[in-house]
Amino acid sequence: MLVPVQHMNKIKSDKKEMSPKQPGSKRCALQSGEREELLKALKARFEKNLNRHPGLAWAKVLARLESRSGGTEKLWSLNEMERTGGEPDVVGVKSGEYIFFDCSEQTPSGRVSLCYDDEALAARKEHKPKGSAVGMATDMGIELLTEEQYLALQKLGEFDTKRSSWIQTPADIRKLGGALYCDRRYGRVFVGHNGADSYYSGRGFRGSLRI
């Protein structure tokens, strides 16, 4: 369960679309220039949106990112979130790990036109999308937001007022061929459903990463 930063005491980037990785491809360490650019963008966003993480200091987040616990793969995943338009930011802490969510105003533009998962992608016989949300998230080393996480994000601002985002779908719903998505319309947050094999230019997914 996500622990929002405000309860701690109690316990524009490159938005090029990312193609699904080919089998056997490996995550690699960022080049020094990429790493510095990422950290610069994260610092600026962190300081601009202090309401998302009251009580936290960037210096401590940076120390975590640069520590062995952060790891090259975690930084690579964070960079993929940034590269595909997610605008990741710290939104909470759990067990000493910082929680990053995609905090772009609309669902990340580099992750749209995806069906829900690879099972749905394989089942679609024609007009296949370029990939799936779950498959792409796995390749990036992140996880789709749960419904609970998505609702927590919406308490920090107004997101997906024009687009929508796939969220983790309970197994019983997925077994019947469905998948869930969320958006904000008319001042409210809605949870909707579609066939898991559907895809739309205005629907992507938001991810989470613990570091």
mmCIF file of the C-alpha atoms, coordinates in Angstrom:
data_MODEL
# 
_entry.id   MODEL 
# 
loop_
_atom_site.group_PDB 
_atom_site.id 
_atom_site.type_symbol 
_atom_site.label_atom_id 
_atom_site.label_alt_id 
_atom_site.label_comp_id 
_atom_site.label_asym_id 
_atom_site.label_entity_id 
_atom_site.label_seq_id 
_atom_site.pdbx_PDB_ins_code 
_atom_site.Cartn_x 
_atom_site.Cartn_y 
_atom_site.Cartn_z 
_atom_site.occupancy 
_atom_site.B_iso_or_equiv 
_atom_site.pdbx_formal_charge 
_atom_site.auth_seq_id 
_atom_site.auth_comp_id 
_atom_site.auth_asym_id 
_atom_site.auth_atom_id 
_atom_site.pdbx_PDB_model_num 
ATOM 1   C CA . MET A 1 1   ? 0.000   0.000   0.000   1.00 0.00 ? 1   MET A CA 1 
ATOM 2   C CA . LEU A 1 2   ? 1.319   3.441   -0.908  1.00 0.00 ? 2   LEU A CA 1 
ATOM 3   C CA . VAL A 1 3   ? 2.152   5.645   2.053   1.00 0.00 ? 3   VAL A CA 1 
ATOM 4   C CA . PRO A 1 4   ? 1.662   9.295   0.992   1.00 0.00 ? 4   PRO A CA 1 
ATOM 5   C CA . VAL A 1 5   ? 4.499   11.592  1.998   1.00 0.00 ? 5   VAL A CA 1 
ATOM 6   C CA . GLN A 1 6   ? 2.150   13.746  4.040   1.00 0.00 ? 6   GLN A CA 1 
ATOM 7   C CA . HIS A 1 7   ? 1.615   10.752  6.314   1.00 0.00 ? 7   HIS A CA 1 
ATOM 8   C CA . MET A 1 8   ? 5.307   9.913   6.727   1.00 0.00 ? 8   MET A CA 1 
ATOM 9   C CA . ASN A 1 9   ? 5.373   10.951  10.343  1.00 0.00 ? 9   ASN A CA 1 
ATOM 10  C CA . LYS A 1 10  ? 2.938   8.215   10.886  1.00 0.00 ? 10  LYS A CA 1 
ATOM 11  C CA . ILE A 1 11  ? 5.127   5.500   9.934   1.00 0.00 ? 11  ILE A CA 1 
ATOM 12  C CA . LYS A 1 12  ? 8.771   19.064  -20.783 1.00 0.00 ? 12  LYS A CA 1 
ATOM 13  C CA . SER A 1 13  ? 10.928  16.091  -21.636 1.00 0.00 ? 13  SER A CA 1 
ATOM 14  C CA . ASP A 1 14  ? 11.665  14.021  -24.742 1.00 0.00 ? 14  ASP A CA 1 
ATOM 15  C CA . LYS A 1 15  ? 8.328   12.331  -25.471 1.00 0.00 ? 15  LYS A CA 1 
ATOM 16  C CA . LYS A 1 16  ? 9.313   10.023  -28.294 1.00 0.00 ? 16  LYS A CA 1 
ATOM 17  C CA . GLU A 1 17  ? 7.300   6.851   -28.461 1.00 0.00 ? 17  GLU A CA 1 
ATOM 18  C CA . MET A 1 18  ? 9.032   3.780   -27.152 1.00 0.00 ? 18  MET A CA 1 
ATOM 19  C CA . SER A 1 19  ? 8.889   0.609   -29.201 1.00 0.00 ? 19  SER A CA 1 
ATOM 20  C CA . PRO A 1 20  ? 8.492   -2.666  -27.319 1.00 0.00 ? 20  PRO A CA 1 
ATOM 21  C CA . LYS A 1 21  ? 11.901  -4.214  -26.637 1.00 0.00 ? 21  LYS A CA 1 
ATOM 22  C CA . GLN A 1 22  ? 12.991  -7.149  -28.724 1.00 0.00 ? 22  GLN A CA 1 
ATOM 23  C CA . PRO A 1 23  ? 13.511  -10.505 -26.993 1.00 0.00 ? 23  PRO A CA 1 
ATOM 24  C CA . GLY A 1 24  ? 16.930  -10.705 -25.420 1.00 0.00 ? 24  GLY A CA 1 
ATOM 25  C CA . SER A 1 25  ? 17.443  -6.951  -25.220 1.00 0.00 ? 25  SER A CA 1 
ATOM 26  C CA . LYS A 1 26  ? 19.075  -5.734  -22.009 1.00 0.00 ? 26  LYS A CA 1 
ATOM 27  C CA . ARG A 1 27  ? 18.787  -2.691  -19.832 1.00 0.00 ? 27  ARG A CA 1 
ATOM 28  C CA . CYS A 1 28  ? 22.025  -0.815  -19.604 1.00 0.00 ? 28  CYS A CA 1 
ATOM 29  C CA . ALA A 1 29  ? 23.554  1.942   -17.537 1.00 0.00 ? 29  ALA A CA 1 
ATOM 30  C CA . LEU A 1 30  ? 22.855  5.487   -18.621 1.00 0.00 ? 30  LEU A CA 1 
ATOM 31  C CA . GLN A 1 31  ? 25.606  7.493   -20.227 1.00 0.00 ? 31  GLN A CA 1 
ATOM 32  C CA . SER A 1 32  ? 26.940  10.235  -17.956 1.00 0.00 ? 32  SER A CA 1 
ATOM 33  C CA . GLY A 1 33  ? 25.201  12.922  -20.017 1.00 0.00 ? 33  GLY A CA 1 
ATOM 34  C CA . GLU A 1 34  ? 21.864  11.090  -19.899 1.00 0.00 ? 34  GLU A CA 1 
ATOM 35  C CA . ARG A 1 35  ? 22.191  10.577  -16.168 1.00 0.00 ? 35  ARG A CA 1 
ATOM 36  C CA . GLU A 1 36  ? 22.918  14.226  -15.467 1.00 0.00 ? 36  GLU A CA 1 
ATOM 37  C CA . GLU A 1 37  ? 20.062  15.345  -17.701 1.00 0.00 ? 37  GLU A CA 1 
ATOM 38  C CA . LEU A 1 38  ? 17.666  13.001  -15.911 1.00 0.00 ? 38  LEU A CA 1 
ATOM 39  C CA . LEU A 1 39  ? 18.721  14.139  -12.441 1.00 0.00 ? 39  LEU A CA 1 
ATOM 40  C CA . LYS A 1 40  ? 18.435  17.778  -13.499 1.00 0.00 ? 40  LYS A CA 1 
ATOM 41  C CA . ALA A 1 41  ? 14.863  17.225  -14.746 1.00 0.00 ? 41  ALA A CA 1 
ATOM 42  C CA . LEU A 1 42  ? 13.876  15.304  -11.612 1.00 0.00 ? 42  LEU A CA 1 
ATOM 43  C CA . LYS A 1 43  ? 15.283  17.986  -9.314  1.00 0.00 ? 43  LYS A CA 1 
ATOM 44  C CA . ALA A 1 44  ? 13.462  20.783  -11.138 1.00 0.00 ? 44  ALA A CA 1 
ATOM 45  C CA . ARG A 1 45  ? 10.158  18.872  -11.034 1.00 0.00 ? 45  ARG A CA 1 
ATOM 46  C CA . PHE A 1 46  ? 10.620  17.920  -7.379  1.00 0.00 ? 46  PHE A CA 1 
ATOM 47  C CA . GLU A 1 47  ? 11.185  21.547  -6.365  1.00 0.00 ? 47  GLU A CA 1 
ATOM 48  C CA . LYS A 1 48  ? 8.324   22.839  -8.501  1.00 0.00 ? 48  LYS A CA 1 
ATOM 49  C CA . ASN A 1 49  ? 5.770   20.419  -7.013  1.00 0.00 ? 49  ASN A CA 1 
ATOM 50  C CA . LEU A 1 50  ? 6.508   20.353  -3.290  1.00 0.00 ? 50  LEU A CA 1 
ATOM 51  C CA . ASN A 1 51  ? 2.857   19.566  -2.533  1.00 0.00 ? 51  ASN A CA 1 
ATOM 52  C CA . ARG A 1 52  ? 3.470   16.037  -3.809  1.00 0.00 ? 52  ARG A CA 1 
ATOM 53  C CA . HIS A 1 53  ? 6.134   15.336  -1.193  1.00 0.00 ? 53  HIS A CA 1 
ATOM 54  C CA . PRO A 1 54  ? 5.956   17.741  1.792   1.00 0.00 ? 54  PRO A CA 1 
ATOM 55  C CA . GLY A 1 55  ? 8.703   17.247  4.336   1.00 0.00 ? 55  GLY A CA 1 
ATOM 56  C CA . LEU A 1 56  ? 11.132  15.622  1.912   1.00 0.00 ? 56  LEU A CA 1 
ATOM 57  C CA . ALA A 1 57  ? 14.434  17.116  0.824   1.00 0.00 ? 57  ALA A CA 1 
ATOM 58  C CA . TRP A 1 58  ? 15.837  16.649  -2.663  1.00 0.00 ? 58  TRP A CA 1 
ATOM 59  C CA . ALA A 1 59  ? 19.292  15.974  -1.211  1.00 0.00 ? 59  ALA A CA 1 
ATOM 60  C CA . LYS A 1 60  ? 18.032  12.775  0.415   1.00 0.00 ? 60  LYS A CA 1 
ATOM 61  C CA . VAL A 1 61  ? 16.237  11.664  -2.745  1.00 0.00 ? 61  VAL A CA 1 
ATOM 62  C CA . LEU A 1 62  ? 19.386  12.311  -4.760  1.00 0.00 ? 62  LEU A CA 1 
ATOM 63  C CA . ALA A 1 63  ? 21.479  10.326  -2.299  1.00 0.00 ? 63  ALA A CA 1 
ATOM 64  C CA . ARG A 1 64  ? 19.109  7.403   -2.738  1.00 0.00 ? 64  ARG A CA 1 
ATOM 65  C CA . LEU A 1 65  ? 19.225  7.663   -6.520  1.00 0.00 ? 65  LEU A CA 1 
ATOM 66  C CA . GLU A 1 66  ? 23.015  7.697   -6.463  1.00 0.00 ? 66  GLU A CA 1 
ATOM 67  C CA . SER A 1 67  ? 23.331  4.861   -3.940  1.00 0.00 ? 67  SER A CA 1 
ATOM 68  C CA . ARG A 1 68  ? 23.839  1.220   -4.707  1.00 0.00 ? 68  ARG A CA 1 
ATOM 69  C CA . SER A 1 69  ? 20.217  0.676   -3.665  1.00 0.00 ? 69  SER A CA 1 
ATOM 70  C CA . GLY A 1 70  ? 19.174  2.943   -6.522  1.00 0.00 ? 70  GLY A CA 1 
ATOM 71  C CA . GLY A 1 71  ? 21.029  0.785   -8.989  1.00 0.00 ? 71  GLY A CA 1 
ATOM 72  C CA . THR A 1 72  ? 21.710  1.302   -12.675 1.00 0.00 ? 72  THR A CA 1 
ATOM 73  C CA . GLU A 1 73  ? 18.565  -0.586  -13.717 1.00 0.00 ? 73  GLU A CA 1 
ATOM 74  C CA . LYS A 1 74  ? 16.325  1.577   -11.522 1.00 0.00 ? 74  LYS A CA 1 
ATOM 75  C CA . LEU A 1 75  ? 17.830  4.752   -12.988 1.00 0.00 ? 75  LEU A CA 1 
ATOM 76  C CA . TRP A 1 76  ? 17.398  3.292   -16.478 1.00 0.00 ? 76  TRP A CA 1 
ATOM 77  C CA . SER A 1 77  ? 13.726  2.601   -15.718 1.00 0.00 ? 77  SER A CA 1 
ATOM 78  C CA . LEU A 1 78  ? 13.267  6.097   -14.336 1.00 0.00 ? 78  LEU A CA 1 
ATOM 79  C CA . ASN A 1 79  ? 14.824  7.488   -17.501 1.00 0.00 ? 79  ASN A CA 1 
ATOM 80  C CA . GLU A 1 80  ? 12.417  5.456   -19.623 1.00 0.00 ? 80  GLU A CA 1 
ATOM 81  C CA . MET A 1 81  ? 9.526   6.954   -17.683 1.00 0.00 ? 81  MET A CA 1 
ATOM 82  C CA . GLU A 1 82  ? 10.954  10.389  -18.434 1.00 0.00 ? 82  GLU A CA 1 
ATOM 83  C CA . ARG A 1 83  ? 11.805  9.628   -22.059 1.00 0.00 ? 83  ARG A CA 1 
ATOM 84  C CA . THR A 1 84  ? 8.292   8.469   -22.896 1.00 0.00 ? 84  THR A CA 1 
ATOM 85  C CA . GLY A 1 85  ? 6.645   11.557  -21.414 1.00 0.00 ? 85  GLY A CA 1 
ATOM 86  C CA . GLY A 1 86  ? 5.722   10.346  -17.934 1.00 0.00 ? 86  GLY A CA 1 
ATOM 87  C CA . GLU A 1 87  ? 7.333   13.192  -15.987 1.00 0.00 ? 87  GLU A CA 1 
ATOM 88  C CA . PRO A 1 88  ? 8.030   10.961  -12.945 1.00 0.00 ? 88  PRO A CA 1 
ATOM 89  C CA . ASP A 1 89  ? 8.062   12.510  -9.480  1.00 0.00 ? 89  ASP A CA 1 
ATOM 90  C CA . VAL A 1 90  ? 8.229   11.361  -5.866  1.00 0.00 ? 90  VAL A CA 1 
ATOM 91  C CA . VAL A 1 91  ? 4.752   10.880  -4.375  1.00 0.00 ? 91  VAL A CA 1 
ATOM 92  C CA . GLY A 1 92  ? 5.388   8.767   -1.296  1.00 0.00 ? 92  GLY A CA 1 
ATOM 93  C CA . VAL A 1 93  ? 7.637   6.527   0.773   1.00 0.00 ? 93  VAL A CA 1 
ATOM 94  C CA . LYS A 1 94  ? 7.326   2.894   1.776   1.00 0.00 ? 94  LYS A CA 1 
ATOM 95  C CA . SER A 1 95  ? 9.814   0.873   3.803   1.00 0.00 ? 95  SER A CA 1 
ATOM 96  C CA . GLY A 1 96  ? 12.477  3.484   3.196   1.00 0.00 ? 96  GLY A CA 1 
ATOM 97  C CA . GLU A 1 97  ? 12.004  3.445   -0.564  1.00 0.00 ? 97  GLU A CA 1 
ATOM 98  C CA . TYR A 1 98  ? 10.872  6.469   -2.550  1.00 0.00 ? 98  TYR A CA 1 
ATOM 99  C CA . ILE A 1 99  ? 7.799   5.943   -4.714  1.00 0.00 ? 99  ILE A CA 1 
ATOM 100 C CA . PHE A 1 100 ? 7.820   7.535   -8.154  1.00 0.00 ? 100 PHE A CA 1 
ATOM 101 C CA . PHE A 1 101 ? 4.640   7.897   -10.231 1.00 0.00 ? 101 PHE A CA 1 
ATOM 102 C CA . ASP A 1 102 ? 4.209   9.239   -13.740 1.00 0.00 ? 102 ASP A CA 1 
ATOM 103 C CA . CYS A 1 103 ? 2.859   12.719  -13.028 1.00 0.00 ? 103 CYS A CA 1 
ATOM 104 C CA . SER A 1 104 ? 2.372   14.102  -16.537 1.00 0.00 ? 104 SER A CA 1 
ATOM 105 C CA . GLU A 1 105 ? -0.829  16.114  -16.894 1.00 0.00 ? 105 GLU A CA 1 
ATOM 106 C CA . GLN A 1 106 ? -2.183  13.645  -19.461 1.00 0.00 ? 106 GLN A CA 1 
ATOM 107 C CA . THR A 1 107 ? -1.311  9.979   -19.867 1.00 0.00 ? 107 THR A CA 1 
ATOM 108 C CA . PRO A 1 108 ? 2.255   9.726   -21.244 1.00 0.00 ? 108 PRO A CA 1 
ATOM 109 C CA . SER A 1 109 ? 2.210   10.499  -24.961 1.00 0.00 ? 109 SER A CA 1 
ATOM 110 C CA . GLY A 1 110 ? 4.938   7.964   -25.700 1.00 0.00 ? 110 GLY A CA 1 
ATOM 111 C CA . ARG A 1 111 ? 2.804   5.067   -24.448 1.00 0.00 ? 111 ARG A CA 1 
ATOM 112 C CA . VAL A 1 112 ? -0.544  5.411   -26.201 1.00 0.00 ? 112 VAL A CA 1 
ATOM 113 C CA . SER A 1 113 ? -2.383  3.130   -28.665 1.00 0.00 ? 113 SER A CA 1 
ATOM 114 C CA . LEU A 1 114 ? -1.639  0.017   -26.621 1.00 0.00 ? 114 LEU A CA 1 
ATOM 115 C CA . CYS A 1 115 ? -4.007  -2.810  -25.724 1.00 0.00 ? 115 CYS A CA 1 
ATOM 116 C CA . TYR A 1 116 ? -3.981  -3.984  -22.115 1.00 0.00 ? 116 TYR A CA 1 
ATOM 117 C CA . ASP A 1 117 ? -1.601  -6.964  -22.048 1.00 0.00 ? 117 ASP A CA 1 
ATOM 118 C CA . ASP A 1 118 ? 0.301   -9.377  -24.266 1.00 0.00 ? 118 ASP A CA 1 
ATOM 119 C CA . GLU A 1 119 ? -2.427  -12.008 -24.035 1.00 0.00 ? 119 GLU A CA 1 
ATOM 120 C CA . ALA A 1 120 ? -4.881  -9.544  -25.550 1.00 0.00 ? 120 ALA A CA 1 
ATOM 121 C CA . LEU A 1 121 ? -2.300  -8.529  -28.157 1.00 0.00 ? 121 LEU A CA 1 
ATOM 122 C CA . ALA A 1 122 ? -1.771  -12.140 -29.235 1.00 0.00 ? 122 ALA A CA 1 
ATOM 123 C CA . ALA A 1 123 ? -5.512  -12.812 -29.384 1.00 0.00 ? 123 ALA A CA 1 
ATOM 124 C CA . ARG A 1 124 ? -6.181  -9.907  -31.722 1.00 0.00 ? 124 ARG A CA 1 
ATOM 125 C CA . LYS A 1 125 ? -6.140  -11.255 -35.283 1.00 0.00 ? 125 LYS A CA 1 
ATOM 126 C CA . GLU A 1 126 ? -6.063  -8.021  -37.263 1.00 0.00 ? 126 GLU A CA 1 
ATOM 127 C CA . HIS A 1 127 ? -5.335  -4.317  -36.830 1.00 0.00 ? 127 HIS A CA 1 
ATOM 128 C CA . LYS A 1 128 ? -2.974  -5.139  -33.988 1.00 0.00 ? 128 LYS A CA 1 
ATOM 129 C CA . PRO A 1 129 ? -1.582  -2.254  -31.954 1.00 0.00 ? 129 PRO A CA 1 
ATOM 130 C CA . LYS A 1 130 ? 2.173   -1.799  -31.629 1.00 0.00 ? 130 LYS A CA 1 
ATOM 131 C CA . GLY A 1 131 ? 2.202   -3.455  -28.205 1.00 0.00 ? 131 GLY A CA 1 
ATOM 132 C CA . SER A 1 132 ? 0.525   -3.726  -24.826 1.00 0.00 ? 132 SER A CA 1 
ATOM 133 C CA . ALA A 1 133 ? 0.560   -1.610  -21.691 1.00 0.00 ? 133 ALA A CA 1 
ATOM 134 C CA . VAL A 1 134 ? 1.549   -4.443  -19.365 1.00 0.00 ? 134 VAL A CA 1 
ATOM 135 C CA . GLY A 1 135 ? 4.204   -5.664  -21.790 1.00 0.00 ? 135 GLY A CA 1 
ATOM 136 C CA . MET A 1 136 ? 5.722   -2.215  -22.214 1.00 0.00 ? 136 MET A CA 1 
ATOM 137 C CA . ALA A 1 137 ? 5.695   -1.586  -18.460 1.00 0.00 ? 137 ALA A CA 1 
ATOM 138 C CA . THR A 1 138 ? 7.512   -4.876  -17.911 1.00 0.00 ? 138 THR A CA 1 
ATOM 139 C CA . ASP A 1 139 ? 10.113  -3.929  -20.507 1.00 0.00 ? 139 ASP A CA 1 
ATOM 140 C CA . MET A 1 140 ? 10.584  -0.588  -18.749 1.00 0.00 ? 140 MET A CA 1 
ATOM 141 C CA . GLY A 1 141 ? 10.964  -2.230  -15.340 1.00 0.00 ? 141 GLY A CA 1 
ATOM 142 C CA . ILE A 1 142 ? 7.907   -0.492  -13.853 1.00 0.00 ? 142 ILE A CA 1 
ATOM 143 C CA . GLU A 1 143 ? 4.346   -1.447  -12.895 1.00 0.00 ? 143 GLU A CA 1 
ATOM 144 C CA . LEU A 1 144 ? 0.982   -0.062  -13.950 1.00 0.00 ? 144 LEU A CA 1 
ATOM 145 C CA . LEU A 1 145 ? -0.725  1.951   -11.250 1.00 0.00 ? 145 LEU A CA 1 
ATOM 146 C CA . THR A 1 146 ? -3.356  0.126   -9.250  1.00 0.00 ? 146 THR A CA 1 
ATOM 147 C CA . GLU A 1 147 ? -6.783  1.701   -8.809  1.00 0.00 ? 147 GLU A CA 1 
ATOM 148 C CA . GLU A 1 148 ? -5.792  2.750   -5.288  1.00 0.00 ? 148 GLU A CA 1 
ATOM 149 C CA . GLN A 1 149 ? -2.585  4.363   -6.525  1.00 0.00 ? 149 GLN A CA 1 
ATOM 150 C CA . TYR A 1 150 ? -4.373  6.146   -9.344  1.00 0.00 ? 150 TYR A CA 1 
ATOM 151 C CA . LEU A 1 151 ? -6.913  7.630   -6.916  1.00 0.00 ? 151 LEU A CA 1 
ATOM 152 C CA . ALA A 1 152 ? -4.053  8.711   -4.632  1.00 0.00 ? 152 ALA A CA 1 
ATOM 153 C CA . LEU A 1 153 ? -2.375  10.446  -7.570  1.00 0.00 ? 153 LEU A CA 1 
ATOM 154 C CA . GLN A 1 154 ? -5.564  12.343  -8.395  1.00 0.00 ? 154 GLN A CA 1 
ATOM 155 C CA . LYS A 1 155 ? -5.533  13.827  -4.890  1.00 0.00 ? 155 LYS A CA 1 
ATOM 156 C CA . LEU A 1 156 ? -2.292  15.584  -5.815  1.00 0.00 ? 156 LEU A CA 1 
ATOM 157 C CA . GLY A 1 157 ? -3.708  17.369  -8.848  1.00 0.00 ? 157 GLY A CA 1 
ATOM 158 C CA . GLU A 1 158 ? -5.956  16.966  -11.869 1.00 0.00 ? 158 GLU A CA 1 
ATOM 159 C CA . PHE A 1 159 ? -4.706  14.338  -14.301 1.00 0.00 ? 159 PHE A CA 1 
ATOM 160 C CA . ASP A 1 160 ? -6.086  12.725  -17.464 1.00 0.00 ? 160 ASP A CA 1 
ATOM 161 C CA . THR A 1 161 ? -8.728  15.370  -18.098 1.00 0.00 ? 161 THR A CA 1 
ATOM 162 C CA . LYS A 1 162 ? -8.444  14.711  -21.842 1.00 0.00 ? 162 LYS A CA 1 
ATOM 163 C CA . ARG A 1 163 ? -6.971  11.209  -21.984 1.00 0.00 ? 163 ARG A CA 1 
ATOM 164 C CA . SER A 1 164 ? -7.195  8.000   -19.967 1.00 0.00 ? 164 SER A CA 1 
ATOM 165 C CA . SER A 1 165 ? -4.843  5.421   -18.481 1.00 0.00 ? 165 SER A CA 1 
ATOM 166 C CA . TRP A 1 166 ? -4.994  1.641   -18.204 1.00 0.00 ? 166 TRP A CA 1 
ATOM 167 C CA . ILE A 1 167 ? -4.660  0.439   -14.576 1.00 0.00 ? 167 ILE A CA 1 
ATOM 168 C CA . GLN A 1 168 ? -3.906  -2.938  -13.054 1.00 0.00 ? 168 GLN A CA 1 
ATOM 169 C CA . THR A 1 169 ? -6.956  -5.134  -13.569 1.00 0.00 ? 169 THR A CA 1 
ATOM 170 C CA . PRO A 1 170 ? -8.190  -7.794  -11.102 1.00 0.00 ? 170 PRO A CA 1 
ATOM 171 C CA . ALA A 1 171 ? -7.756  -11.350 -12.356 1.00 0.00 ? 171 ALA A CA 1 
ATOM 172 C CA . ASP A 1 172 ? -11.482 -12.122 -12.279 1.00 0.00 ? 172 ASP A CA 1 
ATOM 173 C CA . ILE A 1 173 ? -12.225 -9.228  -14.642 1.00 0.00 ? 173 ILE A CA 1 
ATOM 174 C CA . ARG A 1 174 ? -9.297  -10.018 -16.892 1.00 0.00 ? 174 ARG A CA 1 
ATOM 175 C CA . LYS A 1 175 ? -10.366 -13.676 -17.071 1.00 0.00 ? 175 LYS A CA 1 
ATOM 176 C CA . LEU A 1 176 ? -13.623 -12.532 -18.650 1.00 0.00 ? 176 LEU A CA 1 
ATOM 177 C CA . GLY A 1 177 ? -11.796 -10.520 -21.291 1.00 0.00 ? 177 GLY A CA 1 
ATOM 178 C CA . GLY A 1 178 ? -12.038 -7.077  -19.706 1.00 0.00 ? 178 GLY A CA 1 
ATOM 179 C CA . ALA A 1 179 ? -9.577  -4.502  -18.457 1.00 0.00 ? 179 ALA A CA 1 
ATOM 180 C CA . LEU A 1 180 ? -9.896  -1.315  -16.414 1.00 0.00 ? 180 LEU A CA 1 
ATOM 181 C CA . TYR A 1 181 ? -8.866  2.252   -17.107 1.00 0.00 ? 181 TYR A CA 1 
ATOM 182 C CA . CYS A 1 182 ? -9.240  5.569   -15.286 1.00 0.00 ? 182 CYS A CA 1 
ATOM 183 C CA . ASP A 1 183 ? -9.659  9.212   -16.189 1.00 0.00 ? 183 ASP A CA 1 
ATOM 184 C CA . ARG A 1 184 ? -10.949 12.499  -14.805 1.00 0.00 ? 184 ARG A CA 1 
ATOM 185 C CA . ARG A 1 185 ? -14.015 14.176  -16.291 1.00 0.00 ? 185 ARG A CA 1 
ATOM 186 C CA . TYR A 1 186 ? -16.553 16.691  -14.992 1.00 0.00 ? 186 TYR A CA 1 
ATOM 187 C CA . GLY A 1 187 ? -14.530 17.214  -11.822 1.00 0.00 ? 187 GLY A CA 1 
ATOM 188 C CA . ARG A 1 188 ? -14.617 13.519  -10.885 1.00 0.00 ? 188 ARG A CA 1 
ATOM 189 C CA . VAL A 1 189 ? -12.370 10.492  -11.280 1.00 0.00 ? 189 VAL A CA 1 
ATOM 190 C CA . PHE A 1 190 ? -13.926 7.550   -13.097 1.00 0.00 ? 190 PHE A CA 1 
ATOM 191 C CA . VAL A 1 191 ? -13.007 3.878   -13.379 1.00 0.00 ? 191 VAL A CA 1 
ATOM 192 C CA . GLY A 1 192 ? -14.133 2.418   -16.692 1.00 0.00 ? 192 GLY A CA 1 
ATOM 193 C CA . HIS A 1 193 ? -13.807 -0.846  -18.595 1.00 0.00 ? 193 HIS A CA 1 
ATOM 194 C CA . ASN A 1 194 ? -13.157 -2.040  -22.126 1.00 0.00 ? 194 ASN A CA 1 
ATOM 195 C CA . GLY A 1 195 ? -12.190 -5.247  -23.819 1.00 0.00 ? 195 GLY A CA 1 
ATOM 196 C CA . ALA A 1 196 ? -8.530  -5.888  -23.049 1.00 0.00 ? 196 ALA A CA 1 
ATOM 197 C CA . ASP A 1 197 ? -7.731  -6.038  -26.775 1.00 0.00 ? 197 ASP A CA 1 
ATOM 198 C CA . SER A 1 198 ? -9.018  -2.505  -27.423 1.00 0.00 ? 198 SER A CA 1 
ATOM 199 C CA . TYR A 1 199 ? -6.667  0.418   -27.931 1.00 0.00 ? 199 TYR A CA 1 
ATOM 200 C CA . TYR A 1 200 ? -7.036  4.146   -28.441 1.00 0.00 ? 200 TYR A CA 1 
ATOM 201 C CA . SER A 1 201 ? -4.802  7.048   -29.414 1.00 0.00 ? 201 SER A CA 1 
ATOM 202 C CA . GLY A 1 202 ? -5.894  8.823   -26.253 1.00 0.00 ? 202 GLY A CA 1 
ATOM 203 C CA . ARG A 1 203 ? -5.214  5.970   -23.831 1.00 0.00 ? 203 ARG A CA 1 
ATOM 204 C CA . GLY A 1 204 ? -1.882  4.980   -22.373 1.00 0.00 ? 204 GLY A CA 1 
ATOM 205 C CA . PHE A 1 205 ? -0.746  3.961   -18.918 1.00 0.00 ? 205 PHE A CA 1 
ATOM 206 C CA . ARG A 1 206 ? 0.936   5.430   -15.868 1.00 0.00 ? 206 ARG A CA 1 
ATOM 207 C CA . GLY A 1 207 ? 3.618   3.552   -14.005 1.00 0.00 ? 207 GLY A CA 1 
ATOM 208 C CA . SER A 1 208 ? 5.130   3.344   -10.553 1.00 0.00 ? 208 SER A CA 1 
ATOM 209 C CA . LEU A 1 209 ? 8.700   2.639   -9.491  1.00 0.00 ? 209 LEU A CA 1 
ATOM 210 C CA . ARG A 1 210 ? 10.171  2.103   -6.040  1.00 0.00 ? 210 ARG A CA 1 
ATOM 211 C CA . ILE A 1 211 ? 13.763  3.147   -5.425  1.00 0.00 ? 211 ILE A CA 1 
# 
